[in-house]
Amino acid sequence: MSSLRNVWLLNFSTFFFFLGISVVNPIVSPFAITLHAAPFMVGLVAGVASVVSLFSKPLGGLLGDRGYRFHALFFGNLLGAFAGALYVGSAVTGNLSLFAVSRGIHGFAMGLFFPSSLSTAVDLAPEGRVGETLGWRGMMFSLGNIIGPALGGYLSDILGFVGAFSFTILFSAVGAALVVPVWKVSGGDYRKHSEERISYRGLLRLTFVAASLALFFFSLSYAGVITYLPALYKVLGMPQSLFGIYMMVIGMASFVMRVVGGRSADSVGPVPVIRAGISLVIVGYVFLVFYPLPPLSYLSALTVGAGFGLAVPAMQLMALGNLPARIRTMGSSVYTMFFDLGMLTGQVSLGYVAQLRGYDGVFPLLPVIATVALIMAHIPLLRGRKGAG
């Protein structure tokens, strides 16, 4: 029961950490546009968090494997609150450079928090239920994506950017507080890893590499949605809350499917579940090409979200489920680095496409990119490793 309590305290900490991020996500592009950023600059500013997160995750992984997982979880939340304070400062002063710095700090917070959050969920999972536990953790992430974007869109419409950014401070502070009781009773258990000889050669196993490559292209395609769909709505004069609703629909559909995806991966193996999930995402992107504007665009959001809910816990299980515990935090770090690298690549490269063809010119590329992710996930099967993971 104590272990279950700890799992859920950390799940709720994860919820509030990502709520603090997702409340900002739908207004990053509109805020940059109000400061007269060109489309390519919008992508660069949006990508700052991914760049910093990418390079800070090895530090987060190293700290976690040395027994400092709870330090990383706690201070990751505190840095998120500090980033929120700087967001507010950038909105008050109208300073795009300060906003970019704020995004960088939030990226560093993600680099600390995410690897330890993911690896701790695997370690605390009951035997034979790793995928399910990852699914429950993923539901907290999805719940943040249900509430945060819609809340951020409405708050920015009603209270302005300062009001919306202020909630990042509150949510991150709550996330930090939830880590403390688990840290007190469980923190010492993870210090044992610091006394073991650690070799990261285990990260070269085929299932880990394939899942990481699939995640890269998966996130590259998703970057096109979260960066350039709100920008399209902004230049068309639509309320920011409309994209908040789009993200809320994605979050709701993902929320419902996360545990289904995790349990299915435990039962039949990760690859079939990844196949079903990414196929749904591809269908959703095709919808978006033809129906980018609400309300029909919400069909895309529903399908993409359901695909996310199936695929994400299955990819996590494929990557991390059979890694040794002593290198799992670094494994989580490297694995999620591919997410950041995909987001960064998408935000910058697709920003160039948006510069040439307009924001809606980005969307026809997304099904193609997601198809590459689907192919990458099947690499272990092509090598004769049926039921990889």
Helices and strands as residue ranges (DSSP letters): H 2-22, H 25-34, H 39-65, H 69-93, H 96-124, H 130-186, G 187-195, G 200-204, H 206-235, H 241-268, H 270-290, H 297-320, G 325-327, H 328-357, G 359-365, H 366-377, H 379-382
